[in-house]
Amino acid sequence: IKMAGDSRFPDVDTDESEKSEEMEIVVNVGGVRQVFYGDNLNQYPETRLAELVNCLSGGYDSIFSLCDDYDPGKREFYFDRDPDAFKCIIEVYYFGEIHMKKGICPICFKNEMEFWKVDLKFLDDCCKAHLSEKKEELEEIARRVQLILDDLGVDASESRWKRCQKYIWKFLEKPESSYPARVIAVLSFLFILISSVVMCVGTIPDLQVVDAEGNRMEHPTLDSIETACIGWFTMEYVLRLISSPNKLHFALSFMNIVDVLAILPFYVSLTLTHLGAKLMELSNVQQAVQALRIMRIARIFKLARHSSGLQTLTYALKRSFKELGLLLMYLAVGIFVFSALGYTMEQSHPETLFKSIPQSFWWAIITMTTVGYGDIYPKTTLGKLNAAISFLCGVIAIALPIHPIINNFVRYYNKQRVLETAAKHELELMELNSAEGKATGSRSELEDLSRESKEGPFYSSRIKVSHSDTFIHLLSEEKHYRTRLQSCK
C-alpha cells in the first residue's frame, strides 16, 4: 500500500506548524491510490492512517514503523496490503461502519483490520457472522487433525493401562482406524438390525407360544437371540465407558443415553420377572414388563452412530427449529379455524359427524396434512367447500418451510465433506513439511490452537508476524511456513 501527498504535503524535515487537519494523505494500496484528509482520519486517532498524519515529524524511523516504504520525492507511503480489503476498511472514516465484500476471506479481512488498527466493533453484524462461521470451520479442522494425530502418536511416558484404554477407544469408536475396527462396526450394525427385526417378529401371534397360565409370550428362540443382542450391546457400552477419556461427558452424551435406554429395559424386566412377583401381583408385573419391552424401540436410534446421513439429518433438524416452529404455527392456526368452521357448517345436517370443536380438530389435522383418513367427513355443501379450502391451505403451509430445511441439510452435508477433505490435505501438507525438516512442531501448534480456542481469543497475542502476513496466525513465531489452515481459502 502506498501513500502520497500533493505539492502541499510536507517532507520529512518540513515545518511542524502546519495543522494536521489541513493535510492531504494519498494512500496507494497495491497500485490503488486513495486521498484522505486529516480531519477525517483524526476521527479515529488510534488507527494506522490517523498515525500517518503526525508520523513525518518523527523522522524515517517513525515513518517506516507504520508503512513498508516511503518515497520522499513523490511524498508517497507504500504498503504491501490487499487493496480490495482496504477499500472496505476505509468506509469507517466516512460511514462509521464496515461491510465486507463478497469473495474476501473473513479471516484475512480480520487480519487486514488488525493491521490498519481498526476495531472489530465497526464491522457490520452480518459480516461478523461470516467471520464467526469461518473461525468455527478452522477450529473444527484443527480438532479433526488433532484427533488424527492423537491416534497416530504413541506417548512412551503413558502407562500400559492408558495405552490400552486408548487402543480400545479407537477400536470401538473409530472404524476408519483399522480393518478389525471396521469389522466391529459392521457387527454392531448387524446386531442392531437383528435386534430390531426380532422385536418386530416377536409380536406376530403365529410365532408366539402359550405358557402354562395361558398367556402368550415370545418364542424361546427369538428370546435367546434377543438375549445375545443385549449381551453384545452391554459389553460394547461397558468397554466404551471404561476406555472413555472423559467419562462424565460420555455418560451425558445423547447417543450414549440412547444406548442405556436400549439396554436397561431388558435387565429391569428380567428383575421384575424373577423378583417382582414376590413384591406385587403377577398381573402388575406383567404390565410393567410389557411397558418396558416397548422401550426397546429406542435401539433403532443406535443406527445413527453408524450413519453419517442420519447424523446430518439430525443436525439439519436442529438448525431448522425456526422453520419447524413456523410450520407448526401455520398448522395450529389452520386447524383451529377450519375445525370451528366445519363444526358450525355441519350442525344443520341431521347425521353430522362433527359433534364438537375439539372432536373436529382430528378432522382438520388429517385434512390439512393431506392424510384423509375418512372416519370424519363433511356432508353439507358449505362443509365440503370448507374442507377443500383447508386442504389447499394445508398444502401451502407444509410446502413453505420445506425448502429452508432441505438447504440446511445440503449445506451441512457439503460442509462436513469440505472439512474432512481440508483435514486430510492439512495432514498431507504437514507430512510434506516434516519431510523437508520444517514441521517438527506441528502437533504442538495444533494443541496450542485447540487450547487457545477454548481458553481465550482465537488468535494468540504471543504470535509475532510481519505486517505483510495476511494469513491465519496459527504457528508460533519460530515457524514462518504456510499450511492449508493458514491460507484459509
Stockholm file with secondary structure:
# STOCKHOLM 1.0

chainA/1-489         IKMAGDSRFPDVDTDESEKSEEMEIVVNVGGVRQVFYGDNLNQYPETRLAELVNCLSGGYDSIFSLCDDYDPGKREFYFDRDPDAFKCIIEVYYFGEIHMKKGICPICFKNEMEFWKVDLKFLDDCCKAHLSEKKEELEEIARRVQLILDDLGVDASESRWKRCQKYIWKFLEKPESSYPARVIAVLSFLFILISSVVMCVGTIPDLQVVDAEGNRMEHPTLDSIETACIGWFTMEYVLRLISSPNKLHFALSFMNIVDVLAILPFYVSLTLTHLGAKLMELSNVQQAVQALRIMRIARIFKLARHSSGLQTLTYALKRSFKELGLLLMYLAVGIFVFSALGYTMEQSHPETLFKSIPQSFWWAIITMTTVGYGDIYPKTTLGKLNAAISFLCGVIAIALPIHPIINNFVRYYNKQRVLETAAKHELELMELNSAEGKATGSRSELEDLSRESKEGPFYSSRIKVSHSDTFIHLLSEEKHYRTRLQSCK
#=GR chainA/1-489 SS CEEECCTTSCCTTCCTTSCGGGCEEEEEETTEEEEEEHHHHTTSTTSHHHHHHTSGGGHHHHHHTTCSEEETTTTEEEECSCHHHHHHHTTHHHHSSBCCCTTSCHHHHHHHHHHTTCCGGGBCHHHHHHHHHHHHHHHHHHHHHHHHHHHHCCCTTSCHHHHHHHHHHHHHHCGGGCHHHHHHHHHHHHHHHHHHHHHHHTTCGGGCEECTTSCEECCHHHHHHHHHHHHHHHHHHHHHHHHCSCHHHHHHSHHHHHHHHHHHHHHHHHHIIIIIHHHSCHHHHHHHHHHHHHGGGGGGGGGGGGCHHHHHHHHHHHHTHHHHHHHHHHHHHHHHHHHHHHHHHHTTSTTCSCCCHHHHHHHHHHHHTTCCCCSSCCCSHHHHHHHHHHHHHHHHHHHTTHHHHHHHHHHHHHHHHHHHHHHHHHHHHHHHHHHTTCCTTHHHHHHHHHHHHHHSCSSCTTCCCCTTCCSCCCSCTTCCCCCHHHHCC
#=GC SS_cons         CEEECCTTSCCTTCCTTSCGGGCEEEEEETTEEEEEEHHHHTTSTTSHHHHHHTSGGGHHHHHHTTCSEEETTTTEEEECSCHHHHHHHTTHHHHSSBCCCTTSCHHHHHHHHHHTTCCGGGBCHHHHHHHHHHHHHHHHHHHHHHHHHHHHCCCTTSCHHHHHHHHHHHHHHCGGGCHHHHHHHHHHHHHHHHHHHHHHHTTCGGGCEECTTSCEECCHHHHHHHHHHHHHHHHHHHHHHHHCSCHHHHHHSHHHHHHHHHHHHHHHHHHIIIIIHHHSCHHHHHHHHHHHHHGGGGGGGGGGGGCHHHHHHHHHHHHTHHHHHHHHHHHHHHHHHHHHHHHHHHTTSTTCSCCCHHHHHHHHHHHHTTCCCCSSCCCSHHHHHHHHHHHHHHHHHHHTTHHHHHHHHHHHHHHHHHHHHHHHHHHHHHHHHHHTTCCTTHHHHHHHHHHHHHHSCSSCTTCCCCTTCCSCCCSCTTCCCCCHHHHCC
//
